[in-house]
């Protein structure tokens, strides 16, 4: 199973063209676009054509995780003339986002609701969802394929942990929005909190993402590595790694 980072900037696009949250997960003939924050659709097309996508997963309604779904909609409806492309998202998100398309997706998408504990089999991969500690309905995702497991925290706070899934994930992709000396809001995790949670869940590797653009990435890596107990990886656009 292969993970490609399409964007990793937390909450808004950072300097030098950094895109927000978006990831491509592939195993065999199955390709999942996991979150489609602003700037990620262009990056996606540098790695895969839209025709090869199996599905999109949107973990919650915040723009830095979902707004590029509109670009995909235009391509699917007018460019590819495709109908029924599967989009997994919290229940009701199709109507919430639909206000910008006149509440008419034109049949291009088949919206499929996700909820806490839901399980989806999609080609060569399976997905499980867990409600996180984040104000709008937000779901972490466990992706399993070829005996490998990836856990993506999406946005959360310390009231939820990757331990909600089975221990020993091969890779945890965790948000690490804040630094220890800068946490202006109770939501989201610091790099230390992300590292501690992954260590307690027995994760084999940890990648940090969703960094507040003004934070020092070197400090994020140091704080996360110290808490995890070994070196962590910092997400970067177009970074490709085997799970």
DALINDA-V250996 format. One record per run of one state. SS is the DSSP state (H for helix, E for strand, - for the rest). FROM is the first residue (numbers start at 0). LEN is the number of residues. If there is no record, write none. Layout:
{{SS | FROM | LEN} {SS | FROM | LEN}}
This chain:
{{- | 0 | 1} {E | 1 | 6} {- | 7 | 1} {E | 8 | 2} {- | 10 | 11} {E | 21 | 6} {- | 27 | 2} {E | 29 | 7} {- | 36 | 3} {H | 39 | 5} {- | 44 | 5} {H | 49 | 3} {- | 52 | 2} {E | 54 | 3} {- | 57 | 5} {H | 62 | 4} {- | 66 | 2} {H | 68 | 11} {- | 79 | 5} {E | 84 | 6} {- | 90 | 2} {H | 92 | 9} {- | 101 | 7} {E | 108 | 6} {- | 114 | 4} {E | 118 | 4} {- | 122 | 2} {E | 124 | 7} {- | 131 | 7} {E | 138 | 7} {- | 145 | 2} {E | 147 | 5} {- | 152 | 9} {H | 161 | 3} {- | 164 | 6} {E | 170 | 5} {- | 175 | 2} {E | 177 | 2} {- | 179 | 2} {E | 181 | 1} {- | 182 | 7} {E | 189 | 1} {H | 190 | 10} {- | 200 | 5} {E | 205 | 4} {- | 209 | 1} {E | 210 | 2} {- | 212 | 4} {H | 216 | 12} {- | 228 | 4} {E | 232 | 2} {- | 234 | 5} {E | 239 | 3} {- | 242 | 1}}
